[in-house]
Amino acid sequence: MTSREGFDAYCLYLAINNHFHTDSYDFFKYNGKVPVKLPAFLKRNDKYHFAKLVREHGDELRDFLVANLSQQKYYVKNLLDQECVDNYKEFKKKKQKLSYCVIQDMKYLKESYDDINLVLESENGQHPPLLKEYLGKKIYPETVIFFDHMFGVFGDYDELIQETFIWPKERDKLIKLKPFVELDRLKLRKQVREVWL
């Protein structure tokens, strides 16, 4: 393990952490680059934790960091805890069958509300059922993101939802997660139509 590998892991950690937890940094806009230098990294007390992350996750480190840092802020030593390993296992399982997960969510919503308009509509400035189901952890964030791909619901909700604390915070989280979500949109559109029609 070279100090360079630990440094690269540190840079990736900073980039993904900044993407999810600051307003000014966009991982994709800046191509994952952050303004840090190797000598500064070598003076850090936690540099060995970054080396250990590389050893444990190798090529999957980016996904591991996204799985955890998209949920909350973690210090590097906490990323080595079992909780983060479990988060990643769950993330990986979901990623491998993401289209299936979204369709299962659609079937659940169809069963619960019958009409897609009822799922999406915000009445009297309240949270729409889609958002309530997501906040209640009944459906995946990727399903909400897919609805935004299809119908542009985020912009609508910005205008319709009257509370100014929960929705803006959740919208920001979903928007930051969106570019990391790999969905086969054409295939999914067809399957979603079959569920609702």
C-alpha positions as CSV (number, residue, x, y, z in Angstrom):
1,M,0.0,0.0,0.0
2,T,1.6,3.3,-1.1
3,S,0.9,6.7,0.5
4,R,-0.4,7.7,-3.0
5,E,-3.2,5.1,-2.8
6,G,-4.2,6.4,0.6
7,F,-4.0,10.0,-0.7
8,D,-6.2,9.1,-3.7
9,A,-8.8,7.6,-1.3
10,Y,-8.7,10.8,0.8
11,C,-9.3,12.9,-2.3
12,L,-12.2,10.7,-3.3
13,Y,-13.6,10.8,0.2
14,L,-13.4,14.6,0.2
15,A,-15.0,15.0,-3.2
16,I,-17.9,12.7,-2.4
17,N,-18.4,14.1,1.1
18,N,-18.3,17.7,-0.3
19,H,-20.8,16.7,-3.0
20,F,-23.4,15.5,-0.5
21,H,-22.7,17.9,2.3
22,T,-21.9,21.3,0.8
23,D,-23.9,23.5,-1.5
24,S,-21.0,24.7,-3.6
25,Y,-19.3,21.4,-4.7
26,D,-20.5,19.2,-7.5
27,F,-18.6,15.9,-7.9
28,F,-19.4,15.7,-11.6
29,K,-18.8,19.3,-12.5
30,Y,-15.3,19.2,-10.9
31,N,-14.7,15.6,-12.1
32,G,-14.0,14.5,-8.5
33,K,-11.1,16.9,-8.1
34,V,-10.4,18.6,-4.8
35,P,-7.6,21.2,-4.0
36,V,-5.4,19.1,-1.6
37,K,-1.7,18.3,-1.7
38,L,0.1,15.0,-0.8
39,P,2.4,16.6,1.8
40,A,-0.6,17.9,3.8
41,F,-2.2,14.5,3.6
42,L,0.9,12.8,4.9
43,K,0.7,14.9,8.1
44,R,-2.8,13.7,8.9
45,N,-3.3,11.3,11.9
46,D,-6.0,9.4,10.0
47,K,-4.0,8.7,6.8
48,Y,-3.9,5.0,7.7
49,H,-7.6,4.8,7.8
50,F,-7.7,5.9,4.2
51,A,-5.2,3.2,3.3
52,K,-7.3,0.6,5.1
53,L,-10.4,1.7,3.1
54,V,-8.5,1.2,-0.1
55,R,-7.4,-2.3,1.0
56,E,-10.9,-3.3,2.0
57,H,-12.8,-1.8,-1.0
58,G,-10.4,-1.4,-3.8
59,D,-12.2,-0.6,-7.1
60,E,-15.5,-0.4,-5.2
61,L,-14.4,2.5,-3.0
62,R,-16.4,5.1,-4.9
63,D,-19.7,3.1,-4.5
64,F,-18.9,2.4,-0.9
65,L,-18.4,6.1,-0.2
66,V,-21.6,7.1,-2.1
67,A,-23.6,4.4,-0.2
68,N,-22.6,5.9,3.1
69,L,-22.0,9.6,2.6
70,S,-25.3,10.1,0.7
71,Q,-27.0,9.1,3.9
72,Q,-25.0,11.2,6.4
73,K,-21.6,12.6,7.2
74,Y,-19.1,10.1,8.5
75,Y,-15.5,10.6,9.7
76,V,-13.1,8.2,8.0
77,K,-12.6,6.0,11.1
78,N,-16.4,5.6,11.3
79,L,-16.5,4.4,7.7
80,L,-14.6,1.3,8.9
81,D,-17.4,0.4,11.3
82,Q,-19.8,-2.5,10.6
83,E,-22.7,-0.1,10.2
84,C,-21.0,1.3,7.1
85,V,-20.2,-2.1,5.7
86,D,-23.8,-3.1,6.1
87,N,-25.0,0.1,4.4
88,Y,-22.8,-0.8,1.5
89,K,-24.0,-4.4,1.3
90,E,-27.6,-3.1,1.1
91,F,-26.6,-0.4,-1.5
92,K,-24.8,-3.0,-3.6
93,K,-27.8,-5.4,-3.5
94,K,-30.2,-2.7,-4.5
95,K,-27.8,-1.4,-7.3
96,Q,-27.7,-4.9,-8.9
97,K,-31.5,-5.1,-9.1
98,L,-32.4,-1.4,-9.2
99,S,-35.0,-1.7,-12.0
100,Y,-36.7,-4.5,-10.1
101,C,-36.7,-2.4,-6.9
102,V,-38.3,0.6,-8.7
103,I,-41.0,-1.7,-10.3
104,Q,-41.7,-3.3,-6.9
105,D,-42.2,0.3,-5.5
106,M,-44.5,1.1,-8.4
107,K,-46.6,-2.0,-7.7
108,Y,-46.8,-1.0,-4.0
109,L,-47.9,2.5,-4.9
110,K,-50.4,1.2,-7.5
111,E,-51.9,-1.1,-4.8
112,S,-52.0,1.6,-2.2
113,Y,-53.4,4.5,-4.4
114,D,-54.6,2.9,-7.7
115,D,-54.2,6.2,-9.7
116,I,-50.8,7.7,-10.5
117,N,-52.2,11.2,-10.2
118,L,-53.2,10.5,-6.5
119,V,-49.6,9.5,-5.8
120,L,-48.1,12.6,-7.3
121,E,-50.5,15.4,-6.4
122,S,-49.9,17.8,-3.5
123,E,-53.2,18.9,-2.0
124,N,-53.4,22.2,-0.1
125,G,-49.6,22.6,-0.1
126,Q,-49.1,19.3,1.8
127,H,-46.6,16.6,1.0
128,P,-47.8,14.4,-1.9
129,P,-48.2,10.6,-1.1
130,L,-45.0,9.9,-3.2
131,L,-43.0,12.0,-0.8
132,K,-44.8,10.6,2.3
133,E,-44.0,7.1,1.2
134,Y,-40.4,8.0,0.7
135,L,-40.1,9.8,4.0
136,G,-41.7,6.8,5.7
137,K,-39.0,4.6,4.0
138,K,-41.7,2.6,2.2
139,I,-40.1,3.3,-1.2
140,Y,-36.5,3.9,-2.4
141,P,-35.1,7.3,-3.1
142,E,-34.3,6.0,-6.6
143,T,-38.1,5.6,-7.2
144,V,-38.7,9.3,-6.4
145,I,-35.8,10.2,-8.7
146,F,-37.3,8.1,-11.5
147,F,-40.6,10.0,-11.1
148,D,-38.7,13.2,-11.5
149,H,-37.1,11.8,-14.7
150,M,-40.5,11.0,-16.0
151,F,-42.6,13.9,-14.8
152,G,-40.3,16.6,-13.4
153,V,-42.0,16.4,-10.0
154,F,-39.2,18.3,-8.2
155,G,-39.9,21.6,-9.9
156,D,-43.7,21.1,-9.3
157,Y,-43.2,20.3,-5.6
158,D,-41.0,23.4,-5.2
159,E,-44.0,25.5,-6.2
160,L,-46.8,23.4,-4.5
161,I,-45.4,22.3,-1.2
162,Q,-45.8,25.1,1.4
163,E,-43.5,23.9,4.2
164,T,-40.0,25.1,3.8
165,F,-37.9,22.7,5.9
166,I,-38.4,19.0,5.1
167,W,-39.0,19.2,1.3
168,P,-36.1,21.5,0.4
169,K,-33.7,19.4,2.5
170,E,-34.9,16.1,0.9
171,R,-35.0,17.6,-2.6
172,D,-31.3,18.6,-2.2
173,K,-30.4,15.1,-1.0
174,L,-32.3,13.5,-4.0
175,I,-30.8,15.9,-6.5
176,K,-27.3,15.2,-5.2
177,L,-27.9,11.4,-5.4
178,K,-29.5,11.6,-8.9
179,P,-26.4,11.6,-11.1
180,F,-25.1,8.5,-9.2
181,V,-28.3,6.6,-10.0
182,E,-27.9,4.4,-13.1
183,L,-31.4,3.5,-14.4
184,D,-32.3,1.9,-17.7
185,R,-34.9,4.6,-18.3
186,L,-36.4,3.4,-21.6
187,K,-36.9,-0.1,-20.2
188,L,-38.3,1.2,-17.0
189,R,-40.7,3.6,-18.7
190,K,-42.3,0.7,-20.5
191,Q,-42.5,-1.4,-17.4
192,V,-44.0,1.5,-15.3
193,R,-46.6,2.1,-18.0
194,E,-47.6,-1.6,-17.8
195,V,-47.9,-1.3,-14.0
196,W,-50.1,1.8,-14.1
197,L,-52.1,1.0,-17.2
